[in-house]
Amino acid sequence: MRNRAFYALGLLVVLIAGGFIWRLHFLQIQQYDYYATREKNNYTRYVTEEPIRGRILDTKGRVLAYDQTAYNVAVVPALSKNATTTKENLFKLGAKAEDVEAAFENSKLYPFQPMVVIQDISESNRLKVLEVENDDPAIKLVLGSKRVYPYGQLGAFITGYVGMASKEDLQRDENLRPSSIVGKMAAEKVFDSYLRGQPGITEVLVDVTGRVVKEKLVSTPVKGYDVYLTVDMDLQKVAWDAVANEVGGVIAANPRDGSIYALVSKPSFDPNVFVKGIDSATWKEYEKNSSLVNRMTMSQIPPGSTFKVVTGLAGLYYHAITPDFTINDPGYLQLGSARVWNYRHRSWGKVDFEKGLAVSNNVYFGTVGLRTGIDKIYEVAKTMGLTDYPWIEYDAVSKGIIPNQQWKKEVVGEPWYPGDTVNTSIGQGYVAVSPMLMAQVYQQIINDGELYKFRFLKEVRDGKTVVFKAEPESRPQSTIYKNWFPVIRNGMEAGVDWGLLTGLKSSMYTAAGKSGTAETERANKYHKWLIAYANRNNPEIMVVSLRLYTTDTEPVKITKTVMEGYFRGKSAVR
């Protein structure tokens, strides 16, 4: 019996071994062509993982923007059993139709790339996603991040906001994927290359049925650099509070190197609402109030009497007048049957150049304009950059409009009249510029024609290591007028000493400035300007203040508050 059992066991082993050998032969020899062909039909795809975006900080190291861990809902359309069902499931979870359709459209190029359709999903909704995920493998709950802006509206026009890469973004930068997060405005956009970091890459091997065969990690995500700005949020808050509920804003900058300390535009917006996708009600409110328009960099409005420095400079440079040129001002300038009046119809008697600037005399500068001629005024304005975009590290800016005979003929279809020259000379009529462009003009007046690029970037860091330190950039924009800039500055100083701007005086600084009032299309509503700098002998801050569509006075109080805030903060550091 033992021998029979032994022989039976041996026979069984031989049969099993024989079957294994035959199967091996079948797989390796007989089905070689089948598996070789199938292997060739496998293909490789690459899936990216978004990195942590770098932080944005102010000059004192306060964080203006950072990434926070968040759960997002993503879809991988290539894994969908039924596209219609997957879309319906996403809609039930709260995804917007346009985001879902964009994800499916982008999947044609990147089929295995998870496309985020809902950001920062609430904890209560995560369970719903997990339930759906069990039935629909195309829907994923993924751990990612969301952008946070702790200063909200206060820093909106400084930080801007981020969003998913658009078609235009993808066309502009071949390194982007539809899942990429990019800057859409202000610092987030201008310094995106520093902030973005490097995505992680996973190599995915997929067979002909679309099944993932193998995954291989190629690289892990690399965090973006931290960007430090020249902005001081202490001064930003002072400027914000000073503007209060007005429509307008403030620019505060260092005229000697172009560093921007504060930039306020009101109404403003909350960049946090763009993180999850802005709702229609908020969007309508922002549209109604033009809350996304930076009035200090994009407005095209008449500068009023702040433009008189350009008219005066043209008259001096082309020898149409001298600093001693004097008129007897009756309160108006007669042009045929029309009269151009001074502010509040006031007569100032004998007026020379210094007094003309100090009291902002329309009759004087209208006369200077007529003596000089529009073509020469235009040339000076062009030389100072008023017909171009401002030289600044910013994405949303507008060109200036300075009219002349050719411009009016082409745009308006009418000839040029002496009244047009007078209107242009006092910053009215067709003249339309942004506050940032006028800041550029006055910076040149301070620096005898040298222009420093207005900038927000202080330095870029990788942890504590400085990888890039920004340096001032300048060019001799209008140095051909340098002999006449002191005359302009004298008139601006007189404006504060005994002219219209005595309210700007302070024990904390010595200032010079020029105000302006511009008529608007609204009855009894004006644009009120003030451009000033301090200190006189060593200018370290310039402030442009603007109040739009107001019946009140020039923004002297706003400017004074910002200047005192700057010098108070400077003393506190000491």
Stockholm file with secondary structure:
# STOCKHOLM 1.0

chainA/1-574         MRNRAFYALGLLVVLIAGGFIWRLHFLQIQQYDYYATREKNNYTRYVTEEPIRGRILDTKGRVLAYDQTAYNVAVVPALSKNATTTKENLFKLGAKAEDVEAAFENSKLYPFQPMVVIQDISESNRLKVLEVENDDPAIKLVLGSKRVYPYGQLGAFITGYVGMASKEDLQRDENLRPSSIVGKMAAEKVFDSYLRGQPGITEVLVDVTGRVVKEKLVSTPVKGYDVYLTVDMDLQKVAWDAVANEVGGVIAANPRDGSIYALVSKPSFDPNVFVKGIDSATWKEYEKNSSLVNRMTMSQIPPGSTFKVVTGLAGLYYHAITPDFTINDPGYLQLGSARVWNYRHRSWGKVDFEKGLAVSNNVYFGTVGLRTGIDKIYEVAKTMGLTDYPWIEYDAVSKGIIPNQQWKKEVVGEPWYPGDTVNTSIGQGYVAVSPMLMAQVYQQIINDGELYKFRFLKEVRDGKTVVFKAEPESRPQSTIYKNWFPVIRNGMEAGVDWGLLTGLKSSMYTAAGKSGTAETERANKYHKWLIAYANRNNPEIMVVSLRLYTTDTEPVKITKTVMEGYFRGKSAVR
#=GR chainA/1-574 SS CHHHHHHHHHHHHHHHHHHHHHHHHIIIIITHHHHHHHHHHCEEEEEEECCCCCCEECTTCCEEEEEEEEEEEEECGGGCSCHHHHHHHHHHHTCCHHHHHHHHHHTTTCTTSCEEEECSCCHHHHHHHHHHHHHCTTEEEEEEEEEECTTGGGGHHHHCCEEECCHHHHHHCTTCCTTCEEECSHHHHHTHHHHSCBCEEEEEEECTTSCEEEEEEEECCBCCCEEEESCCHHHHHHHHHHHTTCSEEEEEECTTTCBEEEEEEESCCCGGGGTSCCCHHHHHHHHHHTTTSCHHHHCCBCCGGGGHHHHHHHHHHTTSCCTTCCEEECSEEEETTEEEECGGGCCCEEECHHHHHHTTCHHHHHHHHHHHCHHHHHHHHHHTTTTSCCCBSCSCCCCCBCCCHHHHHHHTCSCCCHHHHHHHHTTCTTCBBCHHHHHHHHHHHHTTTCEECBBCEEEEEETTEEEEECCCCEECSSGGGTTTHHHHHHHHHHHHHTSTTGGGCBTTBCEEEEEEEEECSSTTCEEEEEEEEECSSSCCEEEEEEEEEESSCCSHHHHHHHHHHHHHHHHHHC
#=GC SS_cons         CHHHHHHHHHHHHHHHHHHHHHHHHIIIIITHHHHHHHHHHCEEEEEEECCCCCCEECTTCCEEEEEEEEEEEEECGGGCSCHHHHHHHHHHHTCCHHHHHHHHHHTTTCTTSCEEEECSCCHHHHHHHHHHHHHCTTEEEEEEEEEECTTGGGGHHHHCCEEECCHHHHHHCTTCCTTCEEECSHHHHHTHHHHSCBCEEEEEEECTTSCEEEEEEEECCBCCCEEEESCCHHHHHHHHHHHTTCSEEEEEECTTTCBEEEEEEESCCCGGGGTSCCCHHHHHHHHHHTTTSCHHHHCCBCCGGGGHHHHHHHHHHTTSCCTTCCEEECSEEEETTEEEECGGGCCCEEECHHHHHHTTCHHHHHHHHHHHCHHHHHHHHHHTTTTSCCCBSCSCCCCCBCCCHHHHHHHTCSCCCHHHHHHHHTTCTTCBBCHHHHHHHHHHHHTTTCEECBBCEEEEEETTEEEEECCCCEECSSGGGTTTHHHHHHHHHHHHHTSTTGGGCBTTBCEEEEEEEEECSSTTCEEEEEEEEECSSSCCEEEEEEEEEESSCCSHHHHHHHHHHHHHHHHHHC
//
